[in-house]
Each structure stands twice: as C-alpha cells, then as structure tokens.
Amino acid sequence: MWLFVLFDLPVGTESDRKAYTRFRNGLLDDGFAMLQYSVYMRHCASKESLDVHTRRVRSILPNQGHVAILHVTDRQFGAMEHLWGKSKKETPKAPCQLEFF
C-alpha cells in the first residue's frame, strides 16, 4: 500500500516556517519522498506498517494548517499517470522489500 500526505501549512511568520520545516523534515525522516510540493508519499509493505506511519504523521502535526492522509493500494497507485508537460512518464515502481522474521 501507499501512504500519501497532502498538506497546506501557513508560512507567514518565522514560527510558521519553523513548524512547516519540522513537519516536512519529520516526513523525510520517516521515509517519505516528495511527489509534488506539499505532497509526500511512502510505500508500506503491510496494513500494520501503514497504520504505524499514519500514527507517526499524526504525532508530528503542526498546530495550524491542513493535512490530509490518503491510503492507496499498489494497484491504484500503478494506474496513476504521471505527466510532465505533454510527455508521459512511467509510474514509479514499488520498492523491493527485505523483511526479517
């Protein structure tokens, strides 16, 4: 599954910008990658992993702004089209997972 975090955070004051930076860095530290400005994504190998990362996002929420969390299956993600101008690029593949038991 894929976990998307979409956000619109205020950056009008220095404290707002610091909160924005803390939130963004928290996403990057948790393995998210930027898809677009204010849209970050992360692959999760299981529903349990998805739940863990969703809780982590909730734990780093800033005091102001809007944050949306979206769960997408691998099949839905694979159907996404990525367009840059008029050219079409291939959707990124799910990363290989190495699991230890």
Secondary structure, 3 states (H helix, E strand, C coil): CEEEEEEECCCCCHHHHHHHHHHHHHHHHCCCEEEECCEEEEECCCHHHHHHHHHHHHHCCCCCCEEEEEEECHHHHHCCCEEECCEEECCCCCCCCCCCC
